[in-house]
Amino acid sequence: MTTLVLGSLFSILNPPAANYTFSTSITSSGRIPEPAPSYFARKSNIFNVLFVKLGWFWTTVAFSAYLLDRRLATSRRLRRRAQAPGATPSSTTSPSRITTTTTTTNPWSVLQAILRYALFTLYWIIVTRWCFGPALIDRSFTLTGGFCERHSGLLSAAACKAHGGRWNGGHDISGHVFLLVMSSAFLGMEVLPEVLRVLGAGDELSTSETTSVGARRAKAKTDDDEDEITRLQRATSSSESPGVSAGIGLKVVLGVTALSWWMLLMTAAYFHTWLEKLTGLVVALVGVFVVYYLPRGVPSLRAVIGAPES
């Protein structure tokens, strides 16, 4: 919401942007639009063509990379812990360690994450591609008086453009705002537990492990067990650090999310009216609410689709 407000205010307060009107109604009426005040104000800019227009593809790539990377990272961690000198079954399966790998070690959690992705994919299709005929965005446009010039029988923007027509009149829900907000929210909610774990949850684990090793080392010194002292020193220096670093999958997700935020700001600054951007935001948040917040009050739904876990 803040991004949309900032971008919209920029479009009003910045003279070049304020004079650049690129709403559907004006371009389709035959007027020549003002020269683009910025590279990002052009619909042909490479980020719009290769990123936003393929937005759900990049969302899918980022989410898949995150799941795969978490799975592989968990396997590597467990393997190194099992091979560490002095490792015991109890030390590799303690509750504190299990909570850091729930999402990737529990197959049902992985399936629930994929199910949440599938629900968002279905929602994206219904809103922007097909809903037993024209998509919801196209239906709302025609229901509010919109039509295809030259081909009045066509009921979708894609079909109208393909036949050389112009989508005119009606309320044009911002598909860019809808996609960028929903994609960013989905990726952000899925990786939030992991981000929090990377930023600070490893501190508690590090402290507990350090305390444990210290206690064992003190006991070994008390017992004058030089072999045990040497083994603990070797284990401490060679075992995996308990701190957690961001994997490549998380970095990909953060990169896609950051670019989505930037393109959302550019959309807010140069395209659509306030109302069109607001309705795009509302439609996106409906999907986010249904998948992440509604299940909190409906245990039966939460049992099926779950929630992101670290």
Backbone bond lengths (Angstrom), bond angles and torsions (degrees), N, CA, C in turn:
res aa  C-N    CA-C-N  psi(-1)  N-CA   C-N-CA  omega(-1)  CA-C   N-CA-C  phi
1 M - - - 1.462 - - 1.526 110.22 -
2 T 1.350 116.36 -44.54 1.464 120.54 179.37 1.516 111.29 -60.51
3 T 1.329 116.65 -40.90 1.465 121.03 179.51 1.519 110.98 -61.72
4 L 1.330 116.56 -43.48 1.463 120.58 179.62 1.522 111.02 -64.43
5 V 1.321 116.72 -40.91 1.464 120.43 179.72 1.527 110.27 -65.11
6 L 1.333 117.44 -44.82 1.461 121.16 -179.98 1.527 110.97 -61.95
7 G 1.342 115.97 -45.60 1.457 119.56 179.60 1.516 112.19 -64.47
8 S 1.314 116.80 -40.70 1.465 120.83 -179.95 1.525 111.27 -67.85
9 L 1.330 116.64 -39.39 1.464 119.69 176.84 1.523 111.02 -64.58
10 F 1.334 115.73 -38.69 1.473 119.67 177.13 1.526 110.41 -60.54
11 S 1.338 116.07 -41.11 1.466 119.79 -178.99 1.524 111.97 -65.76
12 I 1.323 116.51 -22.28 1.465 120.19 -179.87 1.525 111.00 -91.25
13 L 1.329 116.33 -43.57 1.464 120.88 -173.19 1.517 113.61 -82.88
14 N 1.332 117.62 -23.94 1.460 120.56 180.00 1.528 109.29 -89.94
15 P 1.337 118.95 115.14 1.470 121.98 -174.51 1.530 114.68 -51.93
16 P 1.351 119.28 -50.41 1.473 117.55 -179.99 1.526 112.61 -58.95
17 A 1.320 116.70 -41.40 1.461 119.64 179.74 1.509 110.93 -69.93
18 A 1.338 116.83 -36.32 1.457 120.72 -179.24 1.525 111.36 -65.68
19 N 1.324 116.57 -33.15 1.470 120.48 179.87 1.518 112.99 -83.60
20 Y 1.318 115.80 -7.51 1.465 120.00 -177.42 1.527 109.01 -97.41
21 T 1.276 116.69 101.20 1.458 121.58 -178.26 1.506 109.49 -104.41
22 F 1.328 115.79 119.69 1.453 119.35 -176.67 1.525 110.07 -129.07
23 S 1.302 116.48 38.38 1.457 119.43 178.58 1.516 109.86 -77.09
24 T 1.291 116.98 158.79 1.458 122.09 -178.41 1.520 111.85 -60.29
25 S 1.303 116.33 -41.06 1.458 119.62 -175.37 1.520 112.09 -64.78
26 I 1.336 117.35 -36.59 1.461 119.75 -177.64 1.519 111.07 -76.46
27 T 1.316 118.88 -47.48 1.456 120.59 -177.89 1.522 110.60 -65.29
28 S 1.321 117.38 -34.04 1.459 119.17 -178.12 1.512 112.47 -80.12
29 S 1.335 117.86 -11.13 1.457 119.43 179.68 1.515 111.77 -85.51
30 G 1.324 115.96 -3.01 1.451 118.73 175.63 1.515 114.24 102.51
31 R 1.333 117.94 -7.90 1.455 119.41 177.50 1.518 111.02 -71.47
32 I 1.314 116.23 145.63 1.460 120.44 176.88 1.521 108.34 -82.67
33 P 1.318 118.40 123.33 1.466 119.84 -178.28 1.517 111.91 -66.62
34 E 1.328 115.20 156.41 1.459 120.75 177.32 1.536 109.17 -62.44
35 P 1.353 117.29 154.39 1.469 119.66 176.02 1.529 110.07 -57.25
36 A 1.307 115.70 138.60 1.469 120.17 -177.67 1.526 109.90 -62.28
37 P 1.333 117.85 127.04 1.469 120.88 -179.29 1.525 113.34 -77.99
38 S 1.318 116.96 -8.59 1.461 120.95 -178.05 1.517 109.13 -152.64
39 Y 1.323 115.21 155.22 1.460 119.66 176.27 1.521 110.72 -58.87
40 F 1.329 116.90 -36.28 1.455 120.88 -177.67 1.527 112.35 -77.13
41 A 1.324 117.30 -8.30 1.460 120.54 176.21 1.529 111.55 -84.05
42 R 1.330 116.00 -7.00 1.468 120.13 178.17 1.524 109.90 -90.04
43 K 1.291 116.59 131.87 1.454 119.58 177.92 1.528 111.40 -65.54
44 S 1.320 116.74 -20.44 1.465 120.99 -178.34 1.526 112.88 -87.18
45 N 1.334 118.13 2.12 1.463 118.21 -178.98 1.526 109.59 -62.57
46 I 1.324 115.16 146.70 1.468 120.75 -169.74 1.524 112.62 -62.14
47 F 1.322 117.35 -30.71 1.467 119.86 -179.64 1.524 110.91 -70.93
48 N 1.328 115.67 -33.78 1.463 119.48 177.70 1.521 110.70 -72.27
49 V 1.327 115.59 -42.83 1.464 120.45 -175.48 1.527 111.95 -71.55
50 L 1.334 116.39 -45.88 1.466 119.85 -173.80 1.521 114.63 -95.76
51 F 1.325 117.52 -16.34 1.462 118.99 -179.06 1.522 112.27 -111.61
52 V 1.321 118.09 -60.58 1.467 120.23 -175.43 1.524 111.24 -67.03
53 K 1.325 116.93 -44.58 1.466 119.50 -179.89 1.528 111.66 -63.14
54 L 1.312 116.52 -24.37 1.470 121.71 177.25 1.525 109.93 -112.18
55 G 1.321 115.72 31.38 1.453 121.37 -171.77 1.514 115.50 -56.05
56 W 1.333 117.04 -44.43 1.462 117.61 -177.09 1.526 111.67 -73.07
57 F 1.318 116.38 -26.26 1.465 120.00 174.03 1.528 109.75 -62.47
58 W 1.339 117.08 -47.18 1.460 120.28 -179.46 1.526 111.19 -67.96
59 T 1.321 116.29 -32.82 1.471 119.74 174.78 1.523 110.17 -62.62
60 T 1.318 115.74 -43.28 1.462 121.09 179.17 1.525 110.98 -63.82
61 V 1.319 117.05 -42.98 1.464 121.23 179.08 1.528 110.22 -61.78
62 A 1.328 116.70 -46.57 1.458 120.50 -178.07 1.524 111.48 -64.39
63 F 1.327 117.27 -44.51 1.459 121.18 -178.98 1.528 110.90 -65.51
64 S 1.319 116.66 -41.55 1.465 120.66 178.51 1.524 110.94 -63.92
65 A 1.335 116.21 -41.99 1.464 120.50 178.68 1.521 110.73 -62.79
66 Y 1.320 116.22 -38.27 1.471 120.12 -179.70 1.525 111.10 -66.49
67 L 1.332 117.31 -47.68 1.463 120.48 179.66 1.528 111.56 -61.57
68 L 1.332 116.36 -44.84 1.458 120.53 -178.95 1.521 111.33 -64.98
69 D 1.322 116.39 -43.97 1.460 120.02 -178.68 1.523 111.25 -65.20
70 R 1.328 117.44 -40.02 1.469 120.70 178.12 1.519 110.92 -64.54
71 R 1.323 116.24 -39.13 1.458 120.36 179.33 1.524 110.45 -63.49
72 L 1.332 116.11 -47.86 1.460 120.22 -179.10 1.528 111.80 -66.72
73 A 1.339 116.24 -38.95 1.468 119.90 -179.75 1.522 110.78 -64.50
74 T 1.312 117.06 -39.35 1.458 120.81 179.07 1.520 110.91 -64.59
75 S 1.327 116.21 -42.95 1.465 120.08 179.07 1.515 110.85 -62.22
76 R 1.328 116.84 -40.95 1.469 120.20 179.28 1.524 111.03 -66.39
77 R 1.335 116.70 -41.27 1.462 119.45 179.84 1.519 111.66 -62.40
78 L 1.320 116.28 -47.44 1.463 120.17 -178.54 1.527 111.25 -64.57
79 R 1.338 115.98 -36.97 1.463 119.69 179.88 1.520 111.21 -67.33
80 R 1.332 116.74 -41.99 1.466 119.88 179.38 1.524 111.10 -68.12
81 R 1.305 117.37 -37.94 1.461 120.06 178.66 1.526 110.89 -65.36
82 A 1.327 115.46 -39.64 1.461 118.95 -179.85 1.526 111.53 -67.55
83 Q 1.358 116.31 -30.30 1.453 120.48 -177.48 1.526 113.07 -90.32
84 A 1.347 116.53 -8.76 1.463 119.80 -177.81 1.525 110.03 -66.65
85 P 1.352 117.21 141.85 1.469 120.26 178.87 1.521 110.75 -57.64
86 G 1.322 116.47 133.71 1.447 120.69 177.64 1.502 114.46 81.84
87 A 1.352 118.09 4.16 1.459 119.92 -179.29 1.511 110.25 -69.82
88 T 1.327 115.53 140.34 1.461 121.93 177.32 1.504 108.93 -125.00
89 P 1.325 118.60 158.15 1.466 120.06 178.85 1.513 113.11 -53.47
90 S 1.340 117.45 -39.23 1.461 119.51 -177.78 1.517 111.90 -69.12
91 S 1.360 116.56 -30.65 1.462 119.08 -177.63 1.502 112.17 -76.35
92 T 1.332 118.60 -18.99 1.461 120.56 179.91 1.501 112.45 -99.89
93 T 1.309 117.54 -2.46 1.462 119.23 -179.43 1.520 111.64 -130.23
94 S 1.330 117.49 24.95 1.452 120.44 179.53 1.512 109.81 -68.05
95 P 1.359 119.23 152.91 1.461 122.00 -178.11 1.510 113.41 -55.23
96 S 1.365 116.72 -36.97 1.466 118.63 -177.77 1.511 111.21 -64.23
97 R 1.344 117.76 -32.23 1.470 120.61 179.83 1.524 110.92 -80.27
98 I 1.311 116.15 -35.55 1.462 118.77 -177.45 1.520 110.74 -63.37
99 T 1.324 118.34 -37.03 1.454 120.56 -176.94 1.511 112.28 -66.04
100 T 1.336 118.85 -20.60 1.459 120.41 -179.30 1.510 112.46 -85.06
101 T 1.324 118.38 -5.94 1.455 119.69 -176.64 1.518 112.74 -132.02
102 T 1.329 117.00 19.68 1.458 120.50 -175.31 1.515 112.23 -58.56
103 T 1.349 115.95 -47.02 1.449 119.28 -173.18 1.511 112.37 -61.19
104 T 1.333 117.85 -37.24 1.447 119.67 -173.01 1.519 113.39 -97.75
105 T 1.329 118.42 -15.34 1.452 118.92 -179.82 1.516 112.13 -98.21
106 N 1.314 117.82 -19.70 1.447 122.16 177.96 1.518 108.78 -95.16
107 P 1.338 118.83 109.15 1.462 120.54 -177.70 1.519 112.77 -56.96
108 W 1.336 117.56 -35.37 1.462 119.60 -179.10 1.523 110.87 -65.89
109 S 1.328 118.22 -36.21 1.464 121.55 177.37 1.524 110.89 -64.12
110 V 1.320 116.12 -39.52 1.462 120.23 177.54 1.524 110.15 -64.39
111 L 1.324 116.60 -43.49 1.463 120.73 178.94 1.522 110.80 -63.70
112 Q 1.321 117.12 -37.42 1.460 120.11 178.29 1.525 110.93 -65.60
113 A 1.333 116.67 -38.93 1.463 120.09 177.08 1.525 110.48 -63.41
114 I 1.324 116.44 -41.84 1.470 120.57 177.93 1.527 110.25 -66.01
115 L 1.332 117.08 -36.01 1.462 120.92 177.91 1.531 110.77 -64.92
116 R 1.312 116.93 -41.41 1.476 119.48 176.82 1.529 110.50 -62.21
117 Y 1.312 116.22 -40.87 1.474 120.21 175.89 1.529 110.38 -61.15
118 A 1.330 116.62 -42.69 1.463 120.91 -179.56 1.530 111.17 -63.33
119 L 1.327 116.99 -38.40 1.464 120.48 178.71 1.523 110.82 -64.06
120 F 1.331 117.01 -42.29 1.462 120.25 177.78 1.528 110.70 -66.87
121 T 1.327 116.59 -37.15 1.466 119.85 178.17 1.518 110.54 -63.38
122 L 1.317 116.71 -44.14 1.469 121.24 177.54 1.520 110.71 -61.03
123 Y 1.317 116.30 -43.30 1.464 120.39 179.80 1.521 110.90 -63.87
124 W 1.331 116.69 -41.19 1.468 121.05 177.44 1.528 110.81 -60.58
125 I 1.325 116.80 -42.75 1.466 121.12 178.90 1.521 110.58 -62.58
126 I 1.325 117.04 -46.15 1.471 121.35 -177.64 1.528 111.12 -63.42
127 V 1.314 116.56 -41.16 1.464 119.85 -176.51 1.519 112.33 -76.03
128 T 1.322 117.93 -39.65 1.470 119.88 -170.93 1.528 115.92 -113.16
129 R 1.336 118.30 -16.33 1.455 119.29 -173.26 1.529 114.29 -118.80
130 W 1.299 117.55 -54.27 1.468 120.05 -172.68 1.520 110.41 -157.72
131 C 1.312 115.89 132.26 1.462 121.28 175.61 1.524 107.90 -140.66
132 F 1.342 114.57 74.20 1.466 120.83 -175.63 1.526 109.59 53.20
133 G 1.325 114.15 43.88 1.457 122.01 -174.67 1.513 108.03 131.40
134 P 1.333 119.15 -139.30 1.464 120.94 177.29 1.526 111.89 -60.68
135 A 1.330 115.43 149.24 1.461 120.74 178.44 1.525 110.36 -67.56
136 L 1.330 116.72 165.09 1.462 120.66 -178.68 1.521 112.06 -60.00
137 I 1.328 117.30 -36.40 1.464 119.95 178.34 1.523 110.45 -62.66
138 D 1.325 117.21 -43.11 1.462 120.62 178.95 1.526 111.23 -68.77
139 R 1.323 116.67 -39.70 1.465 120.19 179.16 1.529 110.77 -62.37
140 S 1.325 117.04 -43.72 1.464 119.95 179.86 1.527 110.79 -64.43
141 F 1.323 115.97 -34.87 1.462 120.54 179.90 1.532 110.97 -64.98
142 T 1.332 116.83 -48.12 1.467 119.98 -178.71 1.528 111.99 -72.11
143 L 1.338 116.95 -32.48 1.463 119.95 179.15 1.529 112.20 -69.17
144 T 1.331 116.75 -22.06 1.471 120.42 178.24 1.528 111.67 -99.53
145 G 1.316 116.43 19.83 1.459 120.42 173.86 1.512 115.61 101.03
146 G 1.284 118.44 3.21 1.456 120.70 -179.90 1.520 112.22 -76.72
147 F 1.325 116.11 156.04 1.462 121.21 179.11 1.523 109.35 -158.62
148 C 1.325 115.43 168.58 1.459 121.48 178.44 1.523 108.93 -98.81
149 E 1.309 117.12 114.88 1.462 120.86 176.90 1.524 109.97 -64.54
150 R 1.302 115.93 139.75 1.466 124.63 179.87 1.527 112.23 79.17
151 H 1.328 117.89 -24.70 1.464 120.96 179.82 1.526 108.22 -139.75
152 S 1.294 116.09 73.48 1.464 120.75 -172.77 1.526 113.44 -64.37
153 G 1.324 117.89 -17.58 1.461 119.87 -179.07 1.512 113.99 -80.61
154 L 1.325 117.58 -12.02 1.462 120.96 -179.28 1.528 110.23 -81.67
155 L 1.344 115.56 135.08 1.467 119.78 -172.00 1.530 113.89 -114.32
156 S 1.314 117.15 10.52 1.467 119.21 177.17 1.521 109.89 -133.71
157 A 1.333 115.74 149.29 1.463 120.37 -178.73 1.522 111.21 -63.71
158 A 1.339 117.05 -38.41 1.463 120.88 -179.01 1.523 110.96 -64.18
159 A 1.341 116.99 -45.25 1.465 120.81 179.99 1.515 110.78 -66.54
160 C 1.321 116.09 -38.83 1.466 120.51 179.60 1.524 110.87 -62.24
161 K 1.336 116.04 -46.47 1.459 120.41 179.90 1.516 111.29 -66.33
162 A 1.342 117.19 -38.12 1.462 120.86 -179.24 1.527 111.94 -63.69
163 H 1.322 116.48 -28.82 1.473 120.75 -179.99 1.520 112.33 -96.08
164 G 1.325 117.02 12.70 1.458 120.51 176.44 1.512 114.08 79.93
165 G 1.329 117.61 12.91 1.456 120.37 179.29 1.516 112.17 -90.03
166 R 1.340 115.06 179.87 1.461 120.74 179.15 1.522 109.80 -128.37
167 W 1.295 115.61 131.93 1.470 123.56 179.76 1.518 107.19 -79.04
168 N 1.336 117.29 112.90 1.459 120.37 -171.27 1.522 111.00 -129.52
169 G 1.353 114.82 145.54 1.458 120.74 176.97 1.519 111.67 73.21
170 G 1.298 117.52 -177.70 1.455 121.66 176.13 1.522 113.53 75.53
171 H 1.312 114.83 172.08 1.464 121.43 179.11 1.518 109.06 -95.65
172 D 1.312 116.78 118.35 1.458 122.52 -176.19 1.532 110.29 -99.48
173 I 1.335 116.74 94.43 1.461 120.16 176.29 1.524 108.84 -57.95
174 S 1.306 117.20 131.58 1.464 120.32 -177.59 1.526 111.04 -69.16
175 G 1.313 115.42 107.94 1.458 120.22 177.40 1.517 111.96 -67.91
176 H 1.342 116.69 -32.56 1.461 120.34 178.33 1.528 110.86 -64.64
177 V 1.326 116.13 -46.28 1.466 119.71 179.65 1.525 109.89 -62.98
178 F 1.319 115.81 -44.45 1.466 120.05 179.43 1.524 111.08 -57.11
179 L 1.324 116.99 -50.84 1.464 121.19 -176.09 1.525 112.05 -66.96
180 L 1.333 116.76 -47.25 1.459 120.08 -175.60 1.529 111.99 -66.91
181 V 1.330 116.96 -38.80 1.469 119.97 178.63 1.521 110.18 -69.67
182 M 1.315 117.99 -46.24 1.462 120.60 -177.96 1.529 111.21 -65.60
183 S 1.317 116.69 -42.70 1.459 120.63 179.51 1.520 111.33 -62.51
184 S 1.333 116.71 -47.29 1.458 120.82 -179.15 1.525 111.29 -64.37
185 A 1.340 116.34 -41.08 1.462 120.14 179.91 1.520 110.74 -65.21
186 F 1.316 116.61 -43.31 1.461 120.74 179.68 1.524 110.90 -61.40
187 L 1.323 117.24 -51.95 1.458 120.21 -179.20 1.531 110.93 -64.35
188 G 1.325 116.51 -41.34 1.453 119.92 -179.14 1.515 112.77 -63.32
189 M 1.324 116.98 -43.64 1.458 120.41 179.81 1.524 111.39 -66.46
190 E 1.319 117.12 -37.09 1.463 120.15 -178.08 1.529 112.43 -69.48
191 V 1.321 117.22 -35.23 1.473 119.04 -176.28 1.522 112.99 -98.95
192 L 1.335 118.05 -5.31 1.462 120.31 -177.17 1.528 113.00 -54.16
193 P 1.338 119.63 -47.93 1.471 118.18 178.60 1.528 112.94 -58.61
194 E 1.326 116.16 -37.97 1.464 119.92 179.40 1.528 111.13 -68.47
195 V 1.342 116.76 -39.54 1.462 120.33 177.92 1.526 110.28 -62.01
196 L 1.327 116.58 -44.96 1.465 120.42 178.97 1.529 110.86 -62.98
197 R 1.325 115.82 -37.00 1.461 119.66 179.18 1.529 110.65 -66.58
198 V 1.325 116.46 -41.82 1.460 120.89 179.11 1.528 110.88 -65.05
199 L 1.333 116.09 -38.98 1.458 120.15 -176.35 1.522 113.67 -74.67
200 G 1.348 117.28 -29.85 1.446 114.90 -175.41 1.500 118.14 -160.44
201 A 1.320 118.38 -17.98 1.458 118.76 -175.02 1.516 112.04 -68.53
202 G 1.330 117.47 -20.10 1.453 119.57 179.07 1.520 112.93 -71.68
203 D 1.359 116.94 -17.25 1.456 119.74 -177.75 1.523 111.72 -62.89
204 E 1.345 115.94 -43.83 1.460 119.49 -178.50 1.522 111.05 -64.63
205 L 1.337 116.01 -41.89 1.460 120.29 178.71 1.533 110.57 -63.95
206 S 1.339 115.59 -40.79 1.465 119.96 179.82 1.522 110.86 -62.18
207 T 1.336 116.09 -42.30 1.454 120.09 -179.42 1.524 111.70 -64.47
208 S 1.345 115.30 -43.81 1.462 119.08 -178.27 1.521 111.50 -65.60
209 E 1.345 117.33 -38.94 1.453 120.26 -179.34 1.525 110.51 -69.99
210 T 1.341 115.66 -40.85 1.458 119.34 179.30 1.530 110.60 -61.80
211 T 1.341 114.76 -41.55 1.465 119.59 178.54 1.520 111.23 -63.25
212 S 1.353 115.45 -41.83 1.462 120.09 -179.13 1.527 111.28 -63.30
213 V 1.331 116.06 -47.44 1.458 120.07 -179.75 1.520 110.75 -64.54
214 G 1.346 115.98 -39.14 1.451 119.66 178.99 1.516 112.43 -62.66
215 A 1.334 115.42 -40.78 1.464 119.49 179.53 1.523 110.78 -65.52
216 R 1.324 117.11 -41.64 1.459 120.58 179.71 1.529 111.03 -66.79
217 R 1.343 115.71 -36.88 1.462 119.10 178.86 1.533 111.03 -67.80
218 A 1.346 116.26 -39.82 1.468 119.73 178.15 1.516 110.74 -63.24
219 K 1.347 115.68 -40.45 1.466 119.37 179.35 1.528 110.67 -64.66
220 A 1.347 115.27 -39.49 1.459 119.05 -179.85 1.528 110.71 -64.64
221 K 1.340 116.23 -38.27 1.465 119.27 178.33 1.529 110.27 -66.36
222 T 1.338 114.91 -39.22 1.468 118.71 179.15 1.521 111.20 -62.48
223 D 1.336 114.59 -39.69 1.463 120.06 -179.49 1.530 112.07 -83.01
224 D 1.355 115.58 -2.11 1.466 121.33 -178.28 1.524 111.41 56.84
225 D 1.332 114.38 42.64 1.460 120.47 -178.41 1.538 108.51 -98.82
226 E 1.315 117.45 91.70 1.463 121.20 -176.16 1.520 112.10 -66.40
227 D 1.328 116.87 -35.08 1.460 119.48 179.63 1.527 110.58 -63.73
228 E 1.328 117.22 -41.50 1.466 120.69 179.50 1.513 110.75 -66.34
229 I 1.327 117.39 -40.24 1.465 120.71 178.47 1.528 110.38 -61.24
230 T 1.337 116.28 -46.36 1.465 120.60 179.71 1.525 111.02 -61.51
231 R 1.340 116.14 -42.15 1.473 120.43 -178.59 1.530 110.80 -64.56
232 L 1.328 118.07 -41.32 1.456 121.69 179.72 1.529 111.07 -66.61
233 Q 1.336 117.17 -38.07 1.461 119.71 177.72 1.518 111.34 -64.82
234 R 1.342 115.30 -41.19 1.465 119.40 178.27 1.523 111.44 -65.82
235 A 1.326 116.84 -39.92 1.463 120.84 -179.80 1.514 110.83 -66.18
236 T 1.338 115.80 -39.65 1.461 119.61 -179.07 1.514 111.79 -64.88
237 S 1.325 116.63 -38.87 1.467 120.54 -176.94 1.515 113.39 -79.83
238 S 1.340 117.09 -26.27 1.462 118.93 -173.47 1.514 114.20 -103.84
239 S 1.311 118.05 -19.50 1.470 119.55 -176.95 1.506 110.77 -76.28
240 E 1.316 114.42 165.61 1.463 120.82 -178.91 1.511 110.81 -67.64
241 S 1.304 116.92 138.43 1.457 120.73 177.26 1.508 109.52 -64.27
242 P 1.333 119.28 138.18 1.443 121.11 -179.53 1.510 113.16 -69.82
243 G 1.318 117.31 -16.86 1.443 118.84 176.51 1.523 110.25 -66.34
244 V 1.313 116.67 156.63 1.454 121.21 -175.86 1.517 109.32 -116.34
245 S 1.321 117.14 130.92 1.456 121.35 178.30 1.515 109.50 -108.06
246 A 1.314 115.56 158.70 1.465 120.67 -179.18 1.518 109.68 -72.61
247 G 1.322 116.69 127.02 1.447 121.29 178.15 1.513 111.78 -81.04
248 I 1.316 117.11 171.87 1.458 121.58 -178.96 1.519 111.07 -62.55
249 G 1.345 117.42 -35.73 1.461 120.46 179.46 1.511 111.89 -62.33
250 L 1.338 116.82 -44.58 1.463 120.86 178.74 1.523 110.50 -64.76
251 K 1.322 116.98 -38.43 1.463 120.48 179.02 1.524 111.23 -64.81
252 V 1.331 117.05 -37.78 1.467 120.46 177.51 1.525 109.83 -63.81
253 V 1.332 116.44 -44.72 1.461 120.69 179.15 1.528 110.94 -60.63
254 L 1.324 116.94 -45.53 1.458 120.56 179.90 1.522 111.57 -64.54
255 G 1.336 116.80 -35.39 1.460 120.24 177.47 1.519 112.07 -65.91
256 V 1.330 116.55 -45.33 1.469 121.10 178.60 1.521 110.16 -64.35
257 T 1.324 116.89 -40.33 1.462 120.70 179.68 1.520 111.47 -65.56
258 A 1.321 116.89 -41.02 1.466 120.78 179.59 1.525 110.98 -64.18
259 L 1.333 116.89 -43.20 1.464 119.85 178.82 1.529 110.45 -67.36
260 S 1.320 117.23 -35.46 1.466 120.89 176.69 1.525 110.36 -62.47
261 W 1.337 115.88 -42.51 1.461 119.47 177.99 1.522 110.87 -60.72
262 W 1.323 117.34 -43.63 1.468 120.43 -179.44 1.530 111.03 -63.77
263 M 1.315 117.47 -43.85 1.463 120.41 -179.32 1.529 111.23 -69.67
264 L 1.326 117.02 -29.91 1.467 119.72 174.21 1.519 110.21 -65.66
265 L 1.319 116.61 -40.26 1.464 120.93 177.03 1.519 111.03 -63.30
266 M 1.342 116.87 -41.75 1.459 120.69 178.64 1.536 111.55 -67.17
267 T 1.322 116.73 -37.84 1.461 120.45 176.54 1.520 110.47 -62.66
268 A 1.329 115.79 -43.79 1.457 120.14 179.82 1.521 111.77 -64.82
269 A 1.324 116.64 -32.19 1.460 120.75 -176.36 1.525 112.89 -79.16
270 Y 1.337 117.61 -33.59 1.461 119.03 -169.34 1.531 116.02 -122.29
271 F 1.307 118.64 -9.89 1.465 118.92 -174.47 1.529 111.76 -132.61
272 H 1.312 115.27 150.11 1.463 123.88 173.19 1.532 113.31 69.72
273 T 1.311 113.94 161.29 1.464 121.24 176.40 1.530 108.87 -87.46
274 W 1.334 115.14 169.72 1.454 119.98 178.23 1.530 110.68 -57.17
275 L 1.327 116.94 -45.14 1.460 120.67 -176.82 1.519 111.59 -66.41
276 E 1.331 117.16 -39.11 1.465 120.43 178.95 1.530 111.34 -65.23
277 K 1.326 116.27 -39.13 1.467 119.65 177.20 1.526 111.17 -69.41
278 L 1.316 116.47 -37.94 1.463 120.30 179.89 1.527 110.85 -65.10
279 T 1.320 117.87 -43.74 1.462 119.95 -179.65 1.529 110.99 -68.12
280 G 1.333 117.19 -34.20 1.462 119.68 174.78 1.519 110.75 -62.17
281 L 1.335 116.20 -40.52 1.465 121.24 177.73 1.524 111.13 -64.88
282 V 1.323 116.80 -45.01 1.465 120.97 -177.93 1.523 111.07 -63.06
283 V 1.321 117.12 -44.40 1.464 120.56 -179.74 1.527 110.54 -62.27
284 A 1.327 117.30 -39.54 1.473 120.73 177.87 1.523 111.18 -65.04
285 L 1.324 116.42 -43.18 1.467 120.33 -177.38 1.523 112.37 -69.36
286 V 1.317 116.92 -24.76 1.467 119.38 175.29 1.524 109.67 -61.14
287 G 1.325 116.67 -45.92 1.459 120.62 178.55 1.519 112.22 -63.60
288 V 1.340 116.75 -41.55 1.459 120.98 178.95 1.525 110.39 -63.07
289 F 1.328 116.87 -41.29 1.466 120.73 179.82 1.525 111.39 -63.61
290 V 1.316 116.43 -44.36 1.459 120.24 -177.20 1.528 111.62 -64.23
291 V 1.321 117.20 -39.51 1.467 120.40 -175.33 1.525 112.74 -82.23
292 Y 1.341 118.37 -38.15 1.462 119.56 -171.93 1.532 115.62 -107.98
293 Y 1.325 117.78 -27.25 1.463 119.25 -174.42 1.531 113.46 -108.29
294 L 1.302 117.95 -37.13 1.460 120.42 177.91 1.529 112.47 -59.18
295 P 1.345 119.24 -41.62 1.467 119.50 179.61 1.522 114.58 -60.08
296 R 1.326 118.21 -21.89 1.461 120.30 179.39 1.526 111.19 -63.36
297 G 1.323 116.32 -29.20 1.456 120.49 179.09 1.508 113.44 -102.36
298 V 1.331 116.50 -1.57 1.472 121.45 -179.92 1.526 107.58 -127.36
299 P 1.325 117.51 89.25 1.466 120.83 -176.09 1.521 114.18 -55.72
300 S 1.330 117.24 -36.35 1.467 119.76 -179.37 1.520 111.13 -64.90
301 L 1.335 117.02 -36.21 1.469 120.58 177.90 1.527 110.06 -72.88
302 R 1.326 116.15 -40.07 1.470 119.70 178.63 1.522 111.21 -62.98
303 A 1.339 116.53 -34.20 1.461 119.74 -179.95 1.517 111.73 -65.00
304 V 1.335 116.32 -24.90 1.468 120.52 -177.97 1.532 111.19 -89.44
305 I 1.326 117.38 -52.72 1.475 119.58 -173.90 1.530 112.77 -95.57
306 G 1.336 117.87 -12.80 1.455 120.78 174.82 1.523 112.96 65.43
307 A 1.319 114.62 -161.02 1.457 122.59 179.59 1.517 108.00 -151.26
308 P 1.349 117.47 152.26 1.468 120.08 179.32 1.521 110.91 -57.76
309 E 1.327 115.94 136.39 1.460 121.65 179.59 1.507 109.71 -131.55
310 S 1.320 115.74 154.43 1.471 119.44 178.58 1.510 109.26 -85.73
